[in-house]
Amino acid sequence: MTGVVLPGQNIDRIRAGLSRMCVGVGAWLWGQHARFVLWLPVLLAAGMALYFTLSWEPSIIWAWGAATVVAGCVTVRLVWGTGLPMRIGCGVMGACTAGALLAWVQAHHMPPFPDLPRRAVHLTGRVLDADAQVQRDGTPAWRVRLADVRFLDGINTGMPPLHRVLVLRLRPDDVCVPAPGDTLLARVMLSPPAFPALPGGYDAQRRAWFDGRAGNARALDEVTCRHGHAPSGLSARIASLRQTMAVRIRAALPGVRGDIAATVLVGADGAIAPGVRDAFADAGLAHLLAVAGLHLAIVMGLVMAGLAVVALMVGRRVVSMRALAVAVTALLCLNAENVAELPLQMSVAAVMALIAGFDALRPYLSAWEHDVAWWRRIGGRLAHPLLASVLAGSACIPVGMAHFGTVQPWFVLANLLAVPLMSVWIMPWGLLSFVLMPPGWEKLALVPMGWGIGLVAWLARQVACLPVARIGVPAIGNGGLALFFAGLCWLCLWGGRGRLLGAVPVALALLSPWWGTQPVVMVSPDARMAGVVSGHVLLTGPGGHPDPFILREWQRVTGLEASVLPDDAGQRPLSCRDGACRVRERDGDILLLLSARGPGRGSCRDARMVVNLSGQGGCPGVLVIGRFDMWRNGAYALYPDRAGGIRALSDRQERGARPWVMRPGGAGVPDLPMAQAE
């Protein structure tokens, strides 16, 4: 029976095809075995990210089980791990589990948040470090980190000091110049770390938990400074050295140039004016200031990034992919929470793209540079800064979309000049200034460094003023960002043509913001502000002065321009009147009550859900989200579901019960001594 294929023959063909595919994949992986070690920080980061996305906290039993899995994977790999499946399986499972376990250990090693007083209180504390910060209105003020904080009023008198540091912002007119080791006495208002502005938004409480911060304080009067002895600990000495170096840098380079130089050299970023930082972000140069708020190790990471660009442009390999893997592994082991923060993500993406891109293109560039035609040799040399700009800028675009909700179309133009200038002029002079600081000659190196910084700042301002320099887009979510880094690592860490498959998840990550549903109504955790997405505008209220942090976070997620909720508007799908707004949806309306008047006559008609910012009242038989719900559960976001209804999601539902998730109202653990034994 010619031409007839029996079912058994089909099965045999499928088996043969699968067998050939497995053999081919195995041969390809064996050819890549020298690159397996490069995936260690990737797998560690994946385990840490998985731990942070949980909505429940693993118990000590889980930790012991994870430690057993890691030990078992190491044992199996050392004893029986000669085969490829065993090596890959043990490596992936062991590294991911180790990352999650490391994050769990670091999280449970931190002391709990204290219960801060809700009223004005006098306190005293020891200065760890101090930075001069420029506020939104342009006025400078000192930002001080205090340790061993004691409250001097009421029931807190005589209590033990806080186990966490407190961030104190002095008044702009305060004459005190704090230095590490000083003791400050101040009358302040305290606030715990802020709750996320919306479910799934930036988690300032998690950042504060791993930074060891108890909260923030604002000085109400001038503080009293008592100069003390220089600190003796290693971290305190480093903080004192950073502050001294920042003062000397700003003395040699006054103004914006000195502020930027202090940022890239010692991480003292607070004095950079918001307008300057916004110009760098709009020009696609935010990665040059990506060291904001981190310790000296991240600053050295930026120096390594600059040296990597220099090395790659002259054909050297001062910083290889293995060195980058070691550096990232060390940073993750020091603080697992860095995996979710902008500086590490942007620096790693840029440096990894530079190294892998120049490695792949080096044969073509070398052929052009040694060609007999003079125009090819010149083109080969000029291609280096262009490629550095394209590679670093392209790798940072998805990270910027995730953290800023913006895209900078002119980033290539800005990075084309800024990246080479930063690597071949600014950073070498900055490193030389460190050598010249002991004899007091740092100005000889800082002045030429300032020329380059001035040119970069001028370039950022010019590019930021170009048409459509900044385009708002919906932010990439955590899943999309993980997909992007998976694709980027596949592109950069593997060799051969198989690496090109990594472009697929990168493209999917860039498109992911437009696949998900956006919230139609958002409510702040303090119930003082609501936002409604109406068409292509984000409308906020009540009042015309929204909280700037919450507004920026809502704009980051939606990618929309902001305006004020109208007092009297009847256009569909939004209508507002007498302190109440109706958001019309396909299967029912959302009634948003902005004032204490309650729903008016006829307001409850067709209402499917009521959001009340002033109380708990609503419409009979309708789901009500009131002020107490927001106090208890944090911010709310309302989404349209596929069935045509409305889905409400709270911050507490999103984050769950984690060590860093504070109790309702920001309450912490009372700072009380243990009871004496009878």
N, C-alpha and C positions, 0 to 999 in steps of 0.2 A: 504494500500500500504506500506508494511513493507520495511524498508531500504531506502525509499525515503525521502530526507530532503528538505522541502519547503524553499523558500527564506525567508519567515517570521521567520521560526525557526532559520535560520542562524543569522538573525539580533538579535533575542532574546538571542541567545548564546553569541554573541559579546557584547551585552549590559550587560549581566550577568557577563561576564569575566572582562569587564572594571569596573563594579561596585565593584567586589571583589578586583581588583587591586587598585582602589581608596581607598577602606576601609583599605587594607593592608598598602598602603603608608601613609595614614592618621594616622593609629595606630603607625607606625614606627616613624613618625615625632613627634607625641605626646610624645613618649618615649624619644625623643631627645630635648624636649623643653628647658631643662636646659642649653643646649649648644648653643641656638640661639644667645646669647649675644656674643659668641666668633666670630661670623661672622660679627660683626660691623666693625672692621678695614678692613676686606676683602672687604666688600661692599663699604666702603669709598674709599679704594684704587682703586676699579673698576671704580667708578665714576671719580676719579682724572685721571686715565689712559685714560678713554674715552675722557675727556676734552683735554688731551695732544695729542691725535691722530687725532683730528679734523684738517682739512685743511682750516678752516675759523674761525673767532673769533665771538663768540656769543655776541649779543648786550646787552645793559642794560635792554631792554624789556625781553630778555630771562632770565636774572638774576632775575628780579622781578617774572617772571613766575616760575622759579625754587624755589624761596623762598616761593611762594604760595603753590607749590606742597609739599614742606617739612612741612610747617605749617599744610596743610590739612591732610597729612599722620599722623602727631602727634595727631591732633585732632580726627581723625577717630579711631586711635588706642586706645586713652584714653576713648572715649565715646562708640564706638560700637565694639571695637576690642577684643571681647571675643572668637570668633571663630578662628580656626586655619587658614583658608584661608585669613581672614582679617589681622591676625597678621603677617603672612608671606608676604602678598602682600604689606601692609603698610611699613613693615620693609625693604624689599628689595628696593622698589621704593624710600622711604624716605632717606635711607642711601646712595644709589647710587647718587641720586640728590644732597644730602648734600655734598658729596665728590666733585662732579663737581662744585657746587656753591662755595665751599671753595677754590678750585683751581682758579676759576675765580676771586674771591675777592682778593686773594693774588697776582695774576698776574697783576691786574689793580691797586693794591696799590703801586706797584714799580714805581719809576721815569723812564722816557725814557732814552735810551742810548744817551750820548752826542756825538757831532761831534768832534772827536779828530783831532788835527793838523797832517798833513801828513809829516811834516818836523821835524828836530831837534828843540827842544824847551826847554827853562828853565821853571822849575816849582818849586813850594813849596807846602808842605803838612805836615799834622800831622800824626805821626806814630800811627797806631792802634795796630799792633802786628808785630813781625818779627820772621822768622824762618831761621835757617841755612840749606841750601839746597845743595845737591851734584848733580852736573850736569853730563851729559852723559860721559864727558871726565874725571870724577873723581875729578874735582876741586870744592871746596866748595864756595858758594856765598850766601849772604843774600837775602832773599825774604821778602819784606816789603809791608804791606797794608797801603796805605795812604788815609786819609780822608781830607776834606776841601781843595782839590787840586785847586791851582790857577796857570794859565799860565802867564808868565811874558814877553812874546814876542809878537810883532805885535798887531793885532786887539784884542787879548785876554787880553791885559793888562787892568786891572781895572774891568774885568768882575766878576760876582759872582762865588763862588767856585762850583765845581762839586757836584751834589747831590749823586753821586755814588763814591765808593772807587776805587782806582787805585792800581794795583799790580806792584810794582817796583822791578826789579832784579838788585842788585848792581854788580859791577865788582868784580871778584875774588880777586884782589889785593887791594881792598878798605879797609882802616884801620878803617872806621867808624863801630861802634857797636851800631846799632839803638836799642832804647828801647821805649816802649809805652809812649806817651806824648812828644817825641822829635819832632822837626821840621827839615825837610830835604829840602835842596836846591840842585837841580840837573839839569844837562843837559841831556835830554833823547830823545830817539826815541819811538814813541807811536804806538800801533797797537790795533785795535778793537778786540773783541772776534771772534775767527775763525769760518768760515762757515764750515758746515759738509763736510767731505772728499768725501762723495758720498751720493746720495739720500737715506734717511732712516738711515744714519750713526749717530754716536754720535753727539749730539747737544750741543756744547760748548756755544753757544749763549743763549740757554734756561737755562743752568746751571748758567751762569754769570748773567742773568736777575734776577733770584731768589736769588742769592748770593749778589746782590747789587753792582756788579763790573762793572766799565766802560770800562775796557780793561787792557792791559798790557803795561809796560814801561821797557825799557832797558837803564841803565845808560851808557852814553858815556864817562864820566870822573868820577873822584872821587867826591863823594857828600860831601856837607857841613852839618855837624850835629850841631844842636843847642839844647842842653838839656833843656827840659821844665819840667813843673810840672807833677806829676803823674796824670793819668786820673781819673775822678770822676764818670763816668757812670758805671752801673753794668757790661755791656758787656765789656767795656774797662778794668775794674778791673779784670774781669775773664781772658781776654787776657794777661794782665800784669802778673797775677799769673801763668798762663800757661807757659809763657816764662821764668819766674824766676825758676819755678819748673823744666823745661826742662834743663836749664843751670846747676842746682844743680845735676840733675840726670846724665847728661853727665860728670860732674866733678867727680862724684863718680864712674862712669862706663865709662871710655873712650873707643872709638872705636865703633865697630858694636854693642856690647852689650848695650852700653848706648843709641845708636840711636834707637834700637828696644824697649828698656825700655821706652824711652820718647814717642814713638809712642803708645804703648799699655796703658800707664798711662795718658798722657795728650794730645795725638793726634798730637804731633809734629813729623810728619813723613818725613819731607823734607830731613833730613840728611841721610836717609837710601840709601846706594849706589844702583844704578840700578842693578848691578850684584847680590846683596843680594836679592833684591825684585824679580828678575827673578828666582832665585833659589827657593824661597818660592813658587812662582807661579807654577814652573815646578814640584815641589814635592807635589802639592795639598794642600799647607799650606797657601794659600793667604788669607783665612778667618781669620787667626791670625793677619793679618795686615790690616783688612778691615775697620779700623777706619780712613783711610787716608783722610785728608782734611775736616773732619766734626768737629762740635763743641763738647763741653764737654759732652753733653747729649748722643751722640753716643758712646763716650768713656765709659761712665757709662753703656751703653747698653752692651758693650763687657764685662765689669766687671760682669754684671748680667748674661751674658752667661757663664762665667767661674764659677760663684757661682751655676748656674743651673746644670752644669756638676758635681760639687762637691756634691750637694744635691742629685742628682739622683743616684750617685755612692754609697752613704752611706744610701740610702733608705729614704731620707727626701724629703719634698716638699717645699723648700724655695721659688722657683719660679714655679708657676703653669701656666697653659694655660691662665687663667683669667688675671694673672699679666702680661703675655706677651701681651695679647690683649690690656690691658690698656696702656702699654708702647708704643706699635706700634701706637695706636690711638693718643696718645700725640705727638709723633714724626711727624705723618702725619699732624696734626693740626698746628704744628709749621712751617713746610715747606712741602707743598704738592708735590714739585718737587722731594722729597726724594723717592717717589714711583718708579721713573725711574732710581735710582742710585744704583750702586753696593753694597756699604756698608750695606744699610738697607736690600736689597734683600737677600744678603748672610747671614747676621746675623739672620734674621727672619727665613729663611729656615733651617739653622743649629739648632737653638734653638727649633723651633717647632718640627723638626724631633726627637731631643733628648727627649723632654718631652713626646711626643706621643708614641715614640718607647719604652721607658722605662716603661711607664704606661701600655702598652699592654703586655710587656714581664715580668713585675714584678712578677706575680704568678709563672712563670716557674723558674725565677732566685731565688726566695725565696725558692721554693721547693728544688732546688739543694743546696742552701747554708745551709739548715737545714737537709739535708739528712744524714743518718747514715754512708754512705760510704765517707771516707775521700777524695777520688779522686773527688767525685761529689762536695763536699764543696769547694775544691780548684778550680775546673773548674768553679763553679758559681762565685767565686771572680774574676778569670781571665777573665771571659766573659764580665765584665763591661767595661774595656777600649777597648776591641775589638768591642763591640757593639757601644760604643760612637764614635769610629773611623768610623765604617761602616755607622752609621746613619748620622752623621754630614757630612762626605765626600760625601756620595751618594746624600744628599739633595743639596749639593753645585755644583755637576757636571753640571746640566743644566744651572745654573747661570753662571758658568765659561765658558760654551760653548757659551752663549749669549754675554758675555762681553769680553772674551779673544779669542774665537774661538779655544780653545784647550781642550784636555782631558788628564788627568794625570792617567795612569793605576796603578801607584804605590801609589796612595793616601792612601790606607788602611794601607800600611806599615808605611808611614810617620805619619799619624794621630794616629796610634796605640800607639805611644810613645809621640807624641807632644801634643795631646789634654789632656791626663791625666797629663802630666808634666805642661802644662800651667795652669790647673785648681787647682791642689793640691800643686804646689810648686811656680810657677812664680807669679801668681796673688795674692796669700796670702802674699808673701813677699812684693809685690808692694803696697798692701793696708797698710801693716804695715809701709812701708817707709813714707807714708803720715802722719801717727801718729807721727813718729820720726823726721819729718822735722822741726817743730817749735824749738826744742832745738838743732838742728843741728846734730842729730845722724842718719840721714837717711842712711848713708853708712853701718851701721850695718845690715840693711835689704836689701839694694840694692846689696851688694856683693853676698850674697847667691842667690838673684834673678838673677844676672848675670851668675852664674854657670848654672842655668837652661836654660837661654837664649842662652848661648854658646852651650849647648848640642843640643837645638832645631835648631840653625843655622848650626851646624855641620851635624845634621841629614838631614836638607834641602839640603845642598850641596851634601851629599852622594847619596841621593835619586835622585836628579836632574841629577847626572852623570850616572845613570843606563840606560841600553838600552831602547829605546822608552819611556823615561820618559815623553816626551811631544809630543803629536800627534795633528797635526793641523786638524781641522774639520771645515766645513762651520758653521758659527754662526747661532744660533737659533734666528729667527726674533721676533718681538714684539708679533705677534700672537701666536707663539709657546711658548714664555715665559709666556704669560698670560694663555695658556692652561696648562702649567706645574704647575703654582701656583694654578690654580683652582683644579687640581687633587691632589696636595699636601695638600691643605686645606681640601679637602674632606677626604683624608686619615687620617689627624691628628685631625680634629675638631669634626668629628662625632664619635659615639661609635657603637659597634656591628660589625657584619660581613658586613653590608651594606657599611661600609667605604672602603672595598676592591675595590669597583667600581672606586675609584679614581685612581687606578693603570692604568686604560685604558687611560685617558687623559695624564698621565705622560709618558706612552710609546709612545703615538702619538706625544707628544712634542719632545721627544728625536729623533724621526725619521723625524720630520718636515724639518730639513735643507736639506735633500736629495730629498724632494718632489718638492720644488720650483725650479725655473730657476735661474741660476747664470748669472751675467752680463758678456758679452764677451769683452766689452771695457768700461773703466772708465776714466774720465777726471777730474782733480782737479779743484777746484773753481777758482784758479788764472791762469788756462790754461798753467801752466808751466810743467805739468807732466801728462802722460797718461799711462794707464795700459791695457794690453791685456792678456786675459786668453787663453793660448795655451796649450792644453793637460792638464797636471798636473803641470804646471808652470805658475806663474804670471810674465809676462815680462813688465818692466817699462822703460820709456825713456821720452824725450831725455837725454842723459848723463848718467853717472854711479853713480851719487850721488843724489838719490831721497830724497824727504822730509821724514824724519823718522816718523813723526806723520801720514801723509797720507799713507805711506807704511804699517805701522802697522794696520791702519784701513782697508785697502784693504785686507791685509792678514787675518785679523780677519773675514771678510765677506766670503772670498773664501776658507780659510783653506789651501792655497797653499804656497809653497816655492817661493821666489822671485829671479828673475834674471834680466839681462839687455836686452833690445831689441837689436837684432843683427843689425849691419850696413848693412850687405849684406847676406840675406838668402832667398832662393827660395823654401823652403819646404812648402807643404800645411799642414794646412790651413792658414799659415801665411808667407808672403813674404815681405821683406824690401829692399829698394834700394833708394839711393840718398835722404834721409830724408823723405821718404814716405813708409808707410806700408799698405799692403792690407790684410784684414781679410776676408777670404772666408766663406760665409754662403750659405745655401741651395738655397735661393731665391734672391741672390744678394750679392755683396761684400761691405765691409766697408773700405773706403779709409781714412787712418789716416795720415795727413800731419804734420810732426814734425818740419819742418823748413819753412822759408819764401820763398822758391823757387816756391811754388805752384805745382799743378799737372803736371807731365811730360807728354811727348807724349805717348799716349796710356794708361795712367793711369786711365782715366775715363771710360774705357771699362768695362761693367758689374757692374759699381759702383751703389749702391743703396743709399748710404749715405756717406757724406764727413764730417770728423771732422778735422777742421783746427785750430791748436794751435797758429798760428801767425797772422791770419787775418780773413777775411770773404770770401775770394775767394774759388771757388770750381769748380764743373763740371756743365755744362749747363743742366738744367732740373732735377737736383739731389738735394735732401734735404741737406743743409749745416748747420752744427753746428760750428759757428766760435767763435773767441775770444770774440767778443762783447756779444754773447749769454751767454757765461760762466760768463762774468762780470755782466750781468743782472740777470741771473737765477741760478748762482752757479754751483756746480758740476753736471756732467752728467753721466748717466750709460745707456748703450745700451744692450738690452735684445733680444734674439730671441723669437718671438711669435709663437703661435700654427699654424698659417697659413703659416709659413715659412718665414715671413718677419722679420723686425727689429723694435723694439719699443724703443724710446728714452724717458727717464725720467729724469727730472731736479730736483734739490733740491728745487727750489721754487714751482714746481708742488707738490712735496711731502709734504712740510711743510705749504704751503699756506701763507695767510696773518695773522700772529699772532703778538702779541705785541713784542715778543723777536726776530722776524725775521727782521734782519737789511736790509736797503735799498741797492741797488746795490753798490758795492765797499766798503761796511761797513760804509756807511754814517749814521750819527745819527742826533739828533736835535741840531741845533746851540746853543751854550751856551751864549745867548744874553739876556739882560734885557728887560722887557716889556717897550713898548713905553709910554712916559708920556702923560697923558690926556691933551687936549687943554683947 
